[in-house]
Amino acid sequence: MAFWTQLGLLLWKNFTYRRRQTFQLLIEVAWPLFIFFILISVRLSYPPYEQHECHFPNKAMPSAGTLPWIQGIICNANNPCFRYPTPGESPGIVGNFNASIVSRLFSDAKRLLLYSQQDTSIKDVQKVLGKLRKLGNFS
């Protein structure tokens, strides 16, 4: 059977079925129109407003490294919008959080975890803990 013959028979069958089910046909036509009119009424009641150009701070992806990714999440939690371009929008810049608290925390943790025998930072921590214990016993 040819394509156009099959299409004609299918449309004739659909038309016949729809003519017999008038209530269902009215619902199938009225429901999308009802939703469309709701969208039009919402659009008319809340007209669009003009907003300035918005620049968001850069957020590194996990493939850029753990530290830039965590800094992007913590430092930009509120997702602010700026009128001017942010420093991280330049190509090739992964993060602009070099002076942040998270960056210093991770550099200190890295220094403590990767210490050598000549490094005295662990001994300093032990001295501070000892003094804190004495202070707790004194109270």
C-alpha positions in Angstrom: 0.0 0.0 0.0 1.3 3.5 -0.8 2.3 5.9 1.8 -0.3 8.5 0.9 -3.1 5.9 0.9 -2.1 4.7 4.3 -2.0 8.2 5.6 -5.4 9.1 4.2 -7.0 6.0 5.7 -5.4 6.7 9.1 -6.7 10.3 9.1 -10.1 9.1 8.0 -10.2 6.5 10.8 -9.0 9.2 13.3 -11.7 11.7 12.1 -14.4 9.0 12.4 -13.3 8.1 15.9 -13.2 11.7 17.0 -16.7 12.5 15.5 -18.2 9.7 17.6 -16.5 10.8 20.9 -17.5 14.5 20.9 -17.0 15.1 24.7 -13.4 13.7 24.5 -12.7 15.8 21.4 -13.9 19.0 23.3 -11.7 18.2 26.3 -8.6 17.5 24.0 -9.1 20.9 22.3 -10.2 23.0 25.3 -7.5 21.8 27.8 -4.4 23.1 25.9 -6.3 26.3 25.1 -7.1 26.8 28.8 -3.5 26.3 29.8 -2.4 28.7 27.1 -4.8 31.4 28.3 -3.5 31.0 31.9 0.0 31.6 30.5 -1.1 34.7 28.7 -2.9 36.1 31.8 0.3 35.5 33.9 2.4 37.3 31.3 0.1 40.3 31.2 -0.3 40.6 34.9 3.5 40.5 35.5 5.2 42.4 32.6 8.9 41.9 32.1 11.3 44.4 33.6 14.6 45.6 32.2 17.6 44.4 34.1 21.3 45.4 33.7 23.9 43.1 32.2 24.8 40.5 34.8 28.2 39.0 35.4 28.5 36.1 37.8 31.7 35.0 39.6 33.5 32.1 38.0 33.0 28.7 39.5 35.6 26.0 38.8 34.5 22.5 37.8 35.8 19.5 39.7 38.3 18.7 36.9 40.1 22.0 37.7 41.2 20.5 41.0 39.7 20.0 44.4 40.7 23.3 45.9 39.4 25.6 43.2 36.2 23.6 43.0 35.5 23.8 46.8 36.5 27.5 46.8 34.0 28.2 44.0 31.2 26.5 46.0 32.0 28.2 49.3 32.9 31.7 48.2 30.0 32.0 45.7 27.3 30.4 47.8 24.9 33.4 47.4 25.6 33.7 43.6 25.8 37.5 43.4 25.3 39.4 40.1 27.7 42.2 39.2 27.3 45.0 36.7 31.0 44.8 35.7 33.0 41.8 34.4 34.5 39.8 37.2 38.2 38.9 37.3 37.6 35.2 36.6 36.0 35.8 33.2 39.3 36.1 31.5 40.2 33.0 29.5 42.7 30.6 31.2 41.9 31.8 34.8 40.7 28.9 37.0 40.0 30.8 40.2 40.4 34.2 41.7 40.4 33.0 45.3 44.1 33.0 46.1 43.7 35.2 49.2 40.6 33.5 50.6 40.2 31.8 53.9 39.7 28.4 52.2 42.9 28.8 50.3 44.9 29.6 53.4 43.2 26.7 55.2 44.1 24.2 52.5 47.7 25.5 52.2 48.1 25.1 56.0 46.6 21.6 56.0 48.9 20.7 53.1 51.9 22.0 55.0 50.9 20.0 58.1 50.1 16.8 56.3 53.2 16.8 54.0 55.7 17.8 56.7 59.3 16.6 56.8 61.5 15.8 59.8 63.1 19.3 59.7 59.6 20.9 59.9 58.8 22.0 63.4 55.1 22.8 62.8 54.0 19.5 64.4 56.1 20.1 67.4 54.6 23.6 67.7 51.1 22.1 67.6 52.1 19.6 70.3 53.4 22.5 72.5 50.1 24.4 72.1 48.1 21.3 72.9 50.2 20.7 76.1 49.7 24.3 77.2 45.9 24.0 76.6 45.8 20.8 78.7 47.6 22.6 81.6 45.2 25.5 81.3 42.3 23.1 81.5 43.7 21.4 84.6 44.4 24.8 86.2 40.7 25.9 86.0 
